[in-house]
Amino acid sequence: MKSLLVVVVVLLAVARARAQDTYTEAVWNTFVQLVRDGPQEPADRHLDALLPEYDFIVVGAGTAGCALAARLSAVAGWSVLLVEAGRTEIYAMDIPITANLLQFSEANWKYRTQPSKKACLGMKDKRCNYPRGKVMGGSSVLNYMLWTRGHRKDYDNWEKLGNPGWGFDDVLPYFKKIENMQVEEIAADKKWHGTEGPVMVSHIPYRTPIAKAFLEAGRELGHPLVDYNGENMTGYAHFQTSMFKGMRWSSNRAYLRPIKDRPSLHVAKETLATRVVVDPVTREAVGVELLRRPSGLGATLRSRAASRRTIRARREVIVSAGAINSPQLLMLSGIGPREHLQELQIPVIADLAVGNNLMDHVSAGGVLFIVNDTISLKAERLYSGPIMTEYLVNHTGPGTIPGGCESVAFYALDGNPEGWPDLELMLISGSLTSDVTFRDGLGLEPALYDELVHDGHNLAVDIALDLVSISSRSTTRGSGTIFPSPLCFQMFKPMEHLDSWSLVPMLLRPRSKGRIRLRSRNPLSKPLIDHNYFEYPEDLELLVDGVLETLRITATKPFQRLGTRLHDTPVPACAAQGLAYGSREYWRCHIRHFSFTIYHQSGTCKMGPASDPSAVVDARLRVHGVKRLRVVDASVMPEIPAGHTNAPTYMIAEKAADLIKQDHNVR
């Protein structure tokens, strides 16, 4: 499916609105205007139109790359080339509710992990989908716009690992510099928030009754309501999002659109960096090899020959291609684990642990709750005439909810006295049965979704009331109960006509780490991704605790007033093992099947001192042993923050821009 899928969806909704709604002319005019406005970003330059040399070449126009290119090209006398493998960001991509649809477009690299015996067991071929942005703006165009910084201890820990200047007091000014906080009561706290940055941050303009009940449930259970990007992180809150007036605010929109005509910045789109050129004698990065292949309807068979060119960098090459593509490019360039490169007959420039330390925030999916009323988010309602009319005319209503995500709770289940959370509960006012695209986007095995199960039961939601306290960390807690019933049923298919929602537990401080490796020397081959979820049993146990906590929450009065009940059909493979539904043993099995990524891949070009054998870049983000080469993106994170990674990636880019200017004696 092409990137225009979202446009088609909107067009269909508008067509329906034209037949049904009194606002048809306003809707149609709005839609036409969106199309006519076209891309408001720097123009694409074909390889033939590029200069032979630039001061800086930035590879990857994602969250970090856009910010870095904007900051560096603002320096008088500096020229910057920004290279992006993807296409233009179009306005239809900025409709928050359609975030999941973008995974089916050409704006997604569509990576899949290697088969696993420990996780992703319910996915096709036991492989999880890893969506990553391939578009101007990168994953900030594909993500769900959830704005969290992480905890103070995350960054103090970075510094303790041998990275001076990365403690929380050092990075907080950059978080504030990025931010243009639109929530009045939050913006008033000047100690923690900024109001003049390029990235708009706001609350979602619309809230479902489910989101309101969630905060009420938190209060009933004794949890505070917090600004989780402020002094205290643990507690309940509605999400802060990178949105403005109901529309996505990507890095492209924040940093590049305001400077789209800046002469010192050139952008090459639909162009793949295939190798960083490093002088083998001096070990200096001197340029980048680029590949452009004609695509789209206008590309004839005769014109499909690839176009190649090498562009030189006077000062530095900066790799900002993300936690999958950055290590891939470095290894293709001879920078990586010696043994692996030699196996592929790639000349070794620097023997570094590139591709190791892969981290992600894995979650426990597939836990669904049913409600009696039509208050959840369902595709047939969301893309109906009235809702899309409201969005297109006013940018209000359910269409402003980013992929269905509304609210959040942060827990420190390990009892950390500083409130350093290890678990996040993410409220989604829909479920994988609300829209077929959720099932397909996750890569769920169709047979599991539809499969008939013969060892059934009937579990009441009040199992939550009998749960033992999760304060004990024993792995043998909870005996569970089997409710015998000789029924034949399907796991999810019958749910499609019901209103349902999800409360997704997310592991914030994983111990298990994976790795990235090259599939071949061919830069067009997708790399091998081993997520290695649940290598450490503690990670799985914490997610089990998270599921049990969701059951406690849904047993509160606010949710019971909505008629909330657990969808208690077991995973067939878990039922076949005779595991008691509701026991810790059952939930371990369930989570291994429904291991969902939250798209926070990071750490594969780890920041650390030269004395650290796992480090790839130093504290100034310079690649160890290679001059004039830096990595600036989420791959440099030595440990993943206890929060979503988009805001920290902006912070890394802003700090990197200052480091680069300092190193080149620019104030």
C-alpha positions as CSV (number, residue, x, y, z in Angstrom):
1,M,0.0,0.0,0.0
2,K,1.3,3.4,-1.0
3,S,1.8,6.5,1.2
4,L,-1.4,7.9,-0.2
5,L,-3.4,5.3,1.7
6,V,-4.3,7.9,4.3
7,V,-5.4,10.4,1.7
8,V,-7.7,7.8,0.3
9,V,-9.2,7.1,3.7
10,V,-9.8,10.8,4.2
11,L,-11.2,11.1,0.7
12,L,-13.7,8.3,1.3
13,A,-14.8,9.9,4.6
14,V,-15.2,13.3,2.8
15,A,-17.2,11.6,0.0
16,R,-19.5,10.1,2.6
17,A,-19.8,13.5,4.3
18,R,-20.7,15.2,1.1
19,A,-23.7,12.9,0.9
20,Q,-24.7,13.1,4.5
21,D,-23.5,16.2,6.3
22,T,-24.5,19.8,6.3
23,Y,-20.8,20.9,6.5
24,T,-19.9,19.3,3.2
25,E,-18.7,22.4,1.4
26,A,-16.4,23.3,4.4
27,V,-15.1,19.8,4.6
28,W,-14.4,19.6,0.9
29,N,-12.8,23.0,0.7
30,T,-10.5,22.0,3.7
31,F,-9.5,18.8,2.0
32,V,-8.8,20.5,-1.3
33,Q,-6.7,23.1,0.5
34,L,-4.6,20.4,2.2
35,V,-3.8,18.9,-1.2
36,R,-3.2,22.2,-2.9
37,D,-0.8,23.4,-0.2
38,G,1.5,20.6,-1.0
39,P,4.7,20.0,0.9
40,Q,6.0,22.9,3.0
41,E,9.5,21.6,3.4
42,P,12.9,22.1,1.6
43,A,12.9,21.1,-2.0
44,D,14.4,17.9,-3.2
45,R,17.7,18.0,-5.1
46,H,18.6,15.2,-7.5
47,L,22.2,13.9,-7.2
48,D,23.2,15.8,-10.3
49,A,22.2,19.1,-8.6
50,L,24.2,18.5,-5.5
51,L,27.4,20.3,-4.8
52,P,30.6,18.2,-4.9
53,E,31.3,19.2,-1.3
54,Y,29.6,20.4,1.9
55,D,30.8,21.3,5.3
56,F,28.5,18.7,6.9
57,I,26.7,15.8,5.5
58,V,23.8,14.6,7.8
59,V,22.5,11.1,6.9
60,G,18.9,10.7,7.9
61,A,16.1,13.4,8.1
62,G,14.5,11.9,11.1
63,T,13.9,13.4,14.6
64,A,17.6,14.1,15.1
65,G,18.6,14.8,11.5
66,C,16.1,17.5,10.9
67,A,17.0,19.3,14.2
68,L,20.7,19.0,13.5
69,A,20.5,20.2,9.9
70,A,18.5,23.2,10.9
71,R,20.9,24.2,13.7
72,L,24.1,23.7,11.7
73,S,22.9,25.4,8.5
74,A,22.1,28.4,10.6
75,V,25.8,29.0,11.2
76,A,27.2,31.7,8.8
77,G,29.5,30.2,6.2
78,W,28.5,26.6,6.8
79,S,26.8,24.4,4.2
80,V,24.8,21.3,5.0
81,L,23.6,18.4,2.9
82,L,20.7,16.4,4.5
83,V,20.2,12.9,3.0
84,E,16.9,11.1,3.4
85,A,15.9,7.7,1.9
86,G,12.2,8.5,2.1
87,R,9.8,11.0,0.5
88,T,8.0,14.2,1.4
89,E,5.8,14.4,4.5
90,I,2.3,15.2,3.3
91,Y,-0.4,16.8,5.4
92,A,-2.6,13.7,5.5
93,M,0.2,12.1,7.6
94,D,-0.5,14.7,10.3
95,I,-4.0,13.5,11.2
96,P,-3.3,11.9,14.7
97,I,-5.9,9.2,14.7
98,T,-4.5,7.7,11.5
99,A,-1.0,7.0,12.9
100,N,-1.4,3.3,12.6
101,L,-2.3,3.5,8.9
102,L,1.1,5.0,8.1
103,Q,2.7,1.6,8.9
104,F,1.3,0.3,5.7
105,S,2.7,3.0,3.6
106,E,6.1,3.7,2.0
107,A,6.8,6.0,4.9
108,N,7.8,2.8,6.9
109,W,10.9,0.8,6.5
110,K,8.8,-2.3,7.5
111,Y,11.5,-4.1,9.4
112,R,10.8,-7.5,11.0
113,T,12.8,-9.1,13.7
114,Q,14.3,-12.6,13.5
115,P,12.2,-15.5,14.7
116,S,12.2,-16.0,18.5
117,K,11.4,-18.8,20.9
118,K,11.0,-16.4,23.8
119,A,8.7,-13.6,22.5
120,C,6.5,-12.6,19.6
121,L,5.1,-16.1,19.5
122,G,1.7,-14.9,18.4
123,M,3.1,-13.0,15.4
124,K,3.6,-14.3,11.8
125,D,6.6,-16.6,11.8
126,K,7.2,-15.6,15.4
127,R,8.7,-12.3,14.2
128,C,7.7,-8.8,15.5
129,N,7.2,-5.9,13.2
130,Y,9.5,-3.0,13.8
131,P,8.1,0.1,12.1
132,R,10.6,2.9,11.5
133,G,10.1,6.2,9.6
134,K,11.3,6.4,6.0
135,V,10.0,9.9,5.3
136,M,11.0,13.5,5.9
137,G,10.7,13.7,9.6
138,G,11.5,10.0,10.1
139,S,9.8,8.3,13.0
140,S,8.4,11.5,14.3
141,V,6.0,11.2,11.4
142,L,5.2,7.5,12.1
143,N,5.0,7.7,15.9
144,Y,2.1,8.3,18.3
145,M,3.3,11.7,19.3
146,L,3.6,10.9,23.0
147,W,5.9,13.4,24.7
148,T,7.9,12.1,27.7
149,R,11.4,12.9,28.7
150,G,12.2,10.1,31.2
151,H,13.5,10.5,34.7
152,R,16.3,12.4,36.3
153,K,18.1,9.2,37.2
154,D,18.2,8.1,33.5
155,Y,20.5,10.9,32.6
156,D,22.5,10.9,35.8
157,N,23.1,7.3,35.1
158,W,24.4,8.1,31.6
159,E,26.9,10.4,33.2
160,K,28.0,7.7,35.7
161,L,28.6,5.4,32.8
162,G,31.5,7.7,31.7
163,N,29.7,10.4,29.8
164,P,30.4,13.8,31.3
165,G,27.9,16.5,30.4
166,W,25.0,14.2,30.1
167,G,23.6,14.3,33.6
168,F,20.1,15.6,34.1
169,D,21.1,19.1,35.1
170,D,23.1,19.3,31.9
171,V,20.3,18.1,29.6
172,L,17.3,19.8,31.2
173,P,18.1,23.1,29.5
174,Y,17.9,21.3,26.1
175,F,14.6,19.8,26.9
176,K,13.3,23.2,27.7
177,K,14.9,24.7,24.6
178,I,13.0,22.2,22.4
179,E,9.7,22.8,23.9
180,N,6.9,25.1,23.1
181,M,4.4,24.0,25.8
182,Q,0.8,24.9,24.9
183,V,-0.8,23.6,28.1
184,E,-1.2,26.8,30.2
185,E,-1.0,25.3,33.7
186,I,2.1,23.2,32.7
187,A,3.8,26.0,30.8
188,A,3.5,28.2,34.0
189,D,6.2,25.9,35.6
190,K,9.2,27.6,34.1
191,K,11.6,25.5,36.1
192,W,10.7,22.4,34.1
193,H,9.2,23.7,30.8
194,G,9.9,25.9,27.8
195,T,7.5,28.0,25.8
196,E,9.7,29.2,22.9
197,G,11.0,26.1,21.3
198,P,10.3,24.7,17.8
199,V,8.3,21.6,19.0
200,M,4.7,22.3,19.9
201,V,3.6,20.2,22.9
202,S,-0.1,20.1,24.0
203,H,-2.8,18.0,25.5
204,I,-5.1,16.1,23.1
205,P,-8.1,18.3,22.4
206,Y,-10.6,15.4,22.9
207,R,-11.0,12.9,25.7
208,T,-13.2,9.8,25.8
209,P,-15.1,8.7,29.0
210,I,-12.5,5.9,29.2
211,A,-9.6,8.4,29.7
212,K,-11.6,10.3,32.3
213,A,-12.4,7.1,34.2
214,F,-8.7,6.2,34.1
215,L,-7.6,9.3,36.1
216,E,-10.5,8.8,38.5
217,A,-9.4,5.2,39.0
218,G,-5.9,6.4,39.8
219,R,-7.2,8.7,42.5
220,E,-9.3,5.9,44.0
221,L,-6.2,3.7,44.2
222,G,-4.3,6.5,45.9
223,H,-2.0,7.7,43.1
224,P,-1.3,11.4,42.4
225,L,-2.1,13.3,39.2
226,V,1.3,14.5,37.9
227,D,3.1,16.5,35.3
228,Y,5.3,13.5,34.4
229,N,7.8,15.8,32.6
230,G,8.1,17.9,35.8
231,E,9.5,17.2,39.3
232,N,7.6,14.0,40.0
233,M,7.1,11.4,37.3
234,T,5.3,8.5,39.0
235,G,1.5,8.9,39.0
236,Y,-1.4,9.4,36.5
237,A,-1.8,11.9,33.7
238,H,-3.3,12.6,30.3
239,F,-0.5,12.4,27.7
240,Q,1.4,15.4,26.6
241,T,1.8,15.2,22.9
242,S,3.9,16.7,20.1
243,M,0.8,18.2,18.5
244,F,-0.5,21.6,17.8
245,K,-4.2,22.4,17.4
246,G,-5.1,18.8,16.8
247,M,-2.3,18.1,14.2
248,R,1.0,16.2,14.4
249,W,4.1,18.3,14.9
250,S,6.9,16.3,13.4
251,S,10.6,17.2,13.4
252,N,10.3,18.2,9.7
253,R,7.5,20.5,10.6
254,A,9.2,21.9,13.6
255,Y,12.7,22.5,12.2
256,L,12.7,22.4,8.4
257,R,9.5,24.0,7.3
258,P,10.4,27.4,8.8
259,I,13.7,27.3,6.9
260,K,12.6,25.6,3.7
261,D,14.3,28.2,1.5
262,R,17.5,28.5,3.4
263,P,20.3,28.5,0.8
264,S,22.9,26.8,3.0
265,L,20.8,23.7,3.4
266,H,20.3,21.2,0.5
267,V,18.1,18.1,0.9
268,A,18.4,14.9,-1.2
269,K,15.2,12.8,-0.8
270,E,14.6,9.2,-1.9
271,T,18.4,8.9,-1.7
272,L,20.1,6.1,0.2
273,A,23.5,6.5,1.9
274,T,25.3,3.3,1.1
275,R,28.7,3.9,2.7
276,V,30.6,6.5,4.7
277,V,33.9,7.0,2.8
278,V,36.7,6.7,5.3
279,D,40.4,7.2,4.4
280,P,42.0,3.9,5.5
281,V,45.3,5.6,6.3
282,T,44.2,8.7,8.2
283,R,41.0,7.1,9.4
284,E,39.0,10.2,8.6
285,A,35.5,10.3,7.2
286,V,35.8,12.2,4.0
287,G,32.4,11.8,2.4
288,V,29.3,9.6,1.7
289,E,28.4,7.4,-1.2
290,L,24.8,8.0,-2.3
291,L,22.4,5.9,-4.3
292,R,19.2,7.1,-5.9
293,R,16.8,4.8,-7.7
294,P,13.9,6.2,-9.7
295,S,10.5,5.2,-8.3
296,G,6.8,6.0,-8.6
297,L,4.4,6.0,-11.5
298,G,6.7,8.1,-13.6
299,A,9.6,5.7,-13.5
300,T,9.8,3.8,-16.8
301,L,11.6,0.6,-17.2
302,R,14.4,2.4,-19.1
303,S,14.8,5.0,-16.4
304,R,15.1,2.6,-13.5
305,A,18.9,2.4,-13.6
306,A,20.4,3.5,-10.3
307,S,22.1,6.9,-10.0
308,R,25.2,7.0,-7.8
309,R,27.4,9.7,-6.5
310,T,30.0,10.4,-3.8
311,I,29.8,13.7,-2.0
312,R,32.6,15.0,0.1
313,A,32.4,16.5,3.6
314,R,34.9,19.3,4.5
315,R,34.3,19.1,8.2
316,E,32.2,16.1,9.3
317,V,29.9,13.3,8.3
318,I,27.0,12.9,10.8
319,V,25.0,9.7,10.9
320,S,21.5,10.3,12.2
321,A,19.7,7.3,10.5
322,G,18.3,5.8,13.7
323,A,18.9,2.7,15.9
324,I,18.6,0.3,13.0
325,N,20.0,2.2,10.0
326,S,22.9,3.9,11.7
327,P,24.6,0.7,12.8
328,Q,23.8,-0.8,9.4
329,L,25.6,2.1,7.6
330,L,28.6,2.1,9.9
331,M,29.1,-1.7,9.4
332,L,28.8,-1.3,5.6
333,S,31.5,1.3,6.0
334,G,33.9,-1.0,7.8
335,I,33.1,0.2,11.3
336,G,31.8,-2.6,13.5
337,P,32.6,-6.0,15.1
338,R,35.7,-7.3,13.4
339,E,34.6,-10.9,13.2
340,H,31.3,-10.1,11.6
341,L,32.8,-7.7,9.1
342,Q,35.4,-10.2,8.1
343,E,32.8,-12.9,7.5
344,L,31.2,-10.5,5.0
345,Q,34.6,-9.6,3.5
346,I,34.2,-5.9,4.5
347,P,37.5,-4.2,5.1
348,V,37.7,-3.3,8.8
349,I,38.4,0.4,9.6
350,A,37.5,0.3,13.3
351,D,36.7,-2.8,15.5
352,L,33.8,-1.5,17.5
353,A,30.6,-3.0,19.2
354,V,28.3,-1.5,16.5
355,G,24.9,-3.0,16.5
356,N,25.1,-4.4,20.1
357,N,23.1,-3.0,23.0
358,L,19.8,-2.9,21.1
359,M,17.1,-1.8,23.6
360,D,13.4,-1.4,23.3
361,H,10.3,-0.9,25.5
362,V,8.5,-4.1,25.0
363,S,4.9,-4.3,26.2
364,A,2.2,-6.8,27.1
365,G,-0.4,-6.7,24.4
366,G,-3.6,-8.5,23.8
367,V,-5.3,-7.7,27.2
368,L,-8.6,-6.3,26.2
369,F,-11.5,-4.8,28.2
370,I,-15.1,-4.6,27.0
371,V,-17.5,-1.8,27.8
372,N,-21.3,-1.7,27.5
373,D,-21.6,1.7,25.7
374,T,-20.3,3.0,22.4
375,I,-17.6,5.1,24.0
376,S,-14.4,3.4,22.6
377,L,-12.7,4.2,19.3
378,K,-13.9,1.9,16.5
379,A,-12.8,2.3,12.8
380,E,-16.4,2.4,11.4
381,R,-17.2,5.4,13.6
382,L,-13.8,7.1,13.4
383,Y,-13.8,7.2,9.6
384,S,-17.5,8.1,9.4
385,G,-18.7,11.4,7.9
386,P,-19.5,13.3,11.1
387,I,-16.2,12.6,12.9
388,M,-14.0,13.2,9.9
389,T,-16.1,16.3,9.1
390,E,-15.4,17.7,12.6
391,Y,-11.7,17.0,12.3
392,L,-11.2,18.4,8.8
393,V,-13.2,21.6,9.6
394,N,-12.1,22.3,13.2
395,H,-9.2,19.8,14.0
396,T,-11.2,18.7,17.0
397,G,-13.0,15.5,18.1
398,P,-11.8,11.9,18.2
399,G,-9.7,12.4,15.1
400,T,-7.2,14.2,17.3
401,I,-6.4,11.2,19.5
402,P,-2.9,9.9,18.4
403,G,-3.5,6.4,17.4
404,G,-6.0,6.0,20.2
405,C,-3.5,6.7,23.0
406,E,-4.9,9.1,25.6
407,S,-3.5,8.7,29.1
408,V,-0.7,7.2,31.1
409,A,0.5,6.0,34.5
410,F,4.0,5.6,35.7
411,Y,4.9,3.1,38.5
412,A,8.0,2.4,40.4
413,L,7.2,-1.2,41.3
414,D,10.7,-1.8,42.7
415,G,10.0,0.8,45.3
416,N,12.7,3.2,44.1
417,P,12.7,6.0,46.6
418,E,13.3,8.7,43.9
419,G,10.3,7.5,41.9
420,W,12.3,6.2,39.0
421,P,9.6,4.2,37.2
422,D,10.1,0.7,35.8
423,L,6.6,0.3,34.4
424,E,4.3,2.4,32.3
425,L,0.6,1.7,31.7
426,M,-0.6,3.3,28.5
427,L,-4.3,3.8,28.0
428,I,-5.6,3.1,24.4
429,S,-9.3,3.8,24.0
430,G,-9.5,1.1,21.4
431,S,-8.1,-2.4,20.9
432,L,-6.7,-4.7,18.2
433,T,-10.3,-5.7,17.4
434,S,-11.4,-2.1,16.9
435,D,-9.7,-1.8,13.6
436,V,-8.2,-4.5,11.4
437,T,-5.1,-2.3,10.7
438,F,-4.0,-2.7,14.4
439,R,-4.0,-6.5,14.0
440,D,-2.1,-6.3,10.7
441,G,0.2,-3.5,11.8
442,L,1.4,-5.6,14.7
443,G,1.9,-8.6,12.4
444,L,-0.5,-10.8,14.4
445,E,-0.8,-14.4,13.1
446,P,-4.3,-14.5,11.5
447,A,-4.9,-18.0,12.7
448,L,-4.4,-16.9,16.3
449,Y,-6.9,-14.0,15.8
450,D,-9.5,-16.4,14.4
451,E,-8.6,-19.7,15.9
452,L,-11.2,-21.9,17.5
453,V,-10.4,-23.0,21.1
454,H,-12.0,-26.0,22.7
455,D,-10.9,-25.8,26.3
456,G,-12.8,-22.7,27.4
457,H,-13.8,-21.0,30.6
458,N,-15.8,-18.1,31.8
459,L,-13.8,-15.7,33.9
460,A,-15.4,-12.8,35.7
461,V,-13.7,-9.5,36.0
462,D,-13.8,-9.7,39.8
463,I,-10.7,-11.9,39.7
464,A,-9.0,-8.6,40.0
465,L,-10.4,-8.1,43.4
466,D,-8.8,-11.2,44.7
467,L,-5.3,-10.5,43.4
468,V,-2.5,-10.7,45.8
469,S,-0.4,-7.6,46.3
470,I,2.3,-7.1,43.7
471,S,4.7,-5.7,46.3
472,S,6.2,-9.2,46.6
473,R,8.5,-10.0,43.7
474,S,8.2,-13.8,44.0
475,T,7.7,-15.5,40.7
476,T,5.3,-18.0,42.2
477,R,2.5,-15.6,43.2
478,G,-1.0,-16.2,42.0
479,S,-2.6,-19.6,41.7
480,G,-5.2,-18.7,39.1
481,T,-8.5,-20.5,38.5
482,I,-9.7,-22.7,35.7
483,F,-13.4,-22.3,34.9
484,P,-14.4,-25.4,33.0
485,S,-16.9,-25.0,30.2
486,P,-17.1,-27.2,27.1
487,L,-17.5,-24.3,24.8
488,C,-15.9,-23.8,21.4
489,F,-14.8,-20.2,20.8
490,Q,-12.5,-17.9,18.9
491,M,-10.0,-15.6,20.6
492,F,-10.7,-12.2,19.1
493,K,-13.0,-12.5,16.1
494,P,-16.3,-12.3,18.1
495,M,-15.0,-9.1,19.7
496,E,-15.2,-7.1,16.6
497,H,-18.8,-6.0,17.1
498,L,-18.1,-5.0,20.7
499,D,-16.7,-1.8,22.2
500,S,-13.3,-2.5,23.7
501,W,-10.2,-0.7,24.9
502,S,-6.7,-1.6,26.1
503,L,-4.4,-0.8,29.1
504,V,-1.0,-1.7,27.9
505,P,1.9,-2.4,30.4
506,M,5.2,-1.3,29.1
507,L,8.6,-2.3,30.5
508,L,10.6,0.9,31.0
509,R,14.1,-0.3,32.2
510,P,14.7,-3.6,30.4
511,R,17.7,-5.7,31.3
512,S,17.5,-7.8,28.1
513,K,19.3,-6.4,25.1
514,G,19.5,-7.5,21.5
515,R,21.6,-6.7,18.5
516,I,21.7,-5.6,14.8
517,R,23.8,-7.4,12.2
518,L,24.2,-7.1,8.4
519,R,22.4,-9.7,6.3
520,S,24.9,-9.1,3.5
521,R,27.2,-6.5,2.0
522,N,24.3,-5.2,-0.1
523,P,23.1,-1.9,1.3
524,L,19.6,-2.6,0.0
525,S,19.3,-5.8,2.1
526,K,17.5,-5.3,5.4
527,P,19.6,-6.0,8.4
528,L,19.1,-8.9,10.8
529,I,17.4,-7.7,14.0
530,D,17.5,-9.9,17.2
531,H,15.3,-8.2,19.8
532,N,16.3,-10.8,22.5
533,Y,13.2,-9.9,24.6
534,F,13.0,-11.7,28.0
535,E,16.5,-13.0,28.1
536,Y,16.3,-11.9,31.7
537,P,13.3,-13.4,33.5
538,E,12.9,-10.2,35.6
539,D,11.7,-8.4,32.5
540,L,8.9,-10.8,31.9
541,E,7.9,-10.8,35.6
542,L,7.6,-7.1,35.7
543,L,5.2,-7.2,32.8
544,V,3.1,-9.8,34.6
545,D,2.9,-7.4,37.5
546,G,1.8,-4.8,35.0
547,V,-1.1,-7.0,33.8
548,L,-2.2,-7.7,37.3
549,E,-2.2,-4.0,38.0
550,T,-4.4,-3.3,35.0
551,L,-6.9,-5.8,36.5
552,R,-6.9,-3.9,39.8
553,I,-7.5,-0.6,38.0
554,T,-10.4,-1.9,35.9
555,A,-12.1,-3.2,39.1
556,T,-12.4,0.3,40.5
557,K,-15.7,2.1,40.7
558,P,-15.1,4.5,37.7
559,F,-14.5,1.6,35.4
560,Q,-17.2,-0.5,36.8
561,R,-19.7,2.3,36.2
562,L,-18.8,1.9,32.5
563,G,-19.5,-1.8,32.6
564,T,-15.9,-2.7,32.1
565,R,-15.1,-6.4,32.0
566,L,-12.1,-8.4,31.0
567,H,-12.1,-10.2,27.6
568,D,-11.1,-13.5,29.2
569,T,-10.6,-15.8,26.2
570,P,-7.2,-17.5,26.7
571,V,-4.4,-17.8,24.2
572,P,-4.9,-21.2,22.6
573,A,-1.3,-22.4,23.1
574,C,-1.4,-21.4,26.8
575,A,-4.8,-23.2,27.3
576,A,-3.3,-26.2,25.6
577,Q,-0.6,-26.3,28.2
578,G,-3.2,-26.5,30.9
579,L,-2.2,-23.1,32.4
580,A,-4.7,-21.7,34.9
581,Y,-6.1,-18.5,33.4
582,G,-5.2,-15.6,35.6
583,S,-2.2,-17.3,37.1
584,R,1.3,-15.8,36.7
585,E,2.2,-18.9,34.6
586,Y,-0.7,-18.1,32.2
587,W,0.2,-14.4,31.9
588,R,3.9,-15.3,31.2
589,C,2.7,-17.4,28.3
590,H,0.2,-14.7,27.2
591,I,2.9,-12.0,27.1
592,R,5.4,-14.2,25.2
593,H,2.7,-14.4,22.5
594,F,1.6,-10.8,22.5
595,S,5.0,-9.1,22.9
596,F,4.4,-5.7,21.3
597,T,7.1,-3.2,20.5
598,I,6.5,0.5,21.5
599,Y,8.9,1.5,18.7
600,H,11.7,2.7,21.0
601,Q,14.6,1.0,19.4
602,S,17.8,2.6,20.8
603,G,21.4,2.0,22.0
604,T,23.1,0.3,19.0
605,C,25.9,2.9,18.7
606,K,26.4,3.2,22.5
607,M,27.9,6.3,24.0
608,G,30.8,5.7,26.4
609,P,34.5,6.2,27.1
610,A,37.2,4.4,25.0
611,S,37.8,2.1,28.0
612,D,34.3,0.7,27.6
613,P,34.5,-2.2,25.1
614,S,30.8,-1.8,24.3
615,A,31.0,1.9,23.4
616,V,30.9,3.2,19.9
617,V,30.9,6.9,20.3
618,D,32.4,9.2,23.0
619,A,30.6,11.8,25.1
620,R,30.8,14.2,22.2
621,L,29.2,11.6,20.0
622,R,32.4,11.1,17.9
623,V,33.0,7.6,16.7
624,H,35.9,6.0,18.5
625,G,39.0,5.7,16.3
626,V,37.5,7.5,13.3
627,K,38.0,11.2,12.9
628,R,35.3,13.6,11.5
629,L,32.5,11.1,12.1
630,R,29.7,11.3,14.6
631,V,26.5,9.5,15.4
632,V,23.6,11.7,16.6
633,D,20.3,9.8,17.2
634,A,18.7,7.4,19.7
635,S,21.3,4.8,18.9
636,V,23.9,6.6,21.1
637,M,21.8,6.1,24.3
638,P,23.8,4.0,26.7
639,E,20.7,3.0,28.6
640,I,17.1,3.6,27.4
641,P,15.3,6.3,29.3
642,A,12.2,5.4,31.4
643,G,9.9,7.1,28.9
644,H,9.2,7.4,25.2
645,T,12.3,8.1,23.2
646,N,11.2,10.9,20.8
647,A,11.8,13.8,23.2
648,P,15.2,12.5,24.3
649,T,16.2,12.1,20.7
650,Y,15.5,15.8,20.1
651,M,17.5,16.6,23.2
652,I,20.5,14.6,21.9
653,A,20.4,16.5,18.6
654,E,20.2,19.9,20.2
655,K,23.1,19.1,22.5
656,A,25.1,17.6,19.7
657,A,24.6,20.8,17.6
658,D,26.3,22.8,20.5
659,L,29.1,20.2,20.8
660,I,29.8,20.4,17.1
661,K,29.9,24.2,17.2
662,Q,32.2,24.2,20.1
663,D,34.5,21.7,18.4
664,H,34.7,24.0,15.4
665,N,35.1,27.1,17.5
666,V,31.7,28.6,16.8
667,R,29.9,30.4,19.6
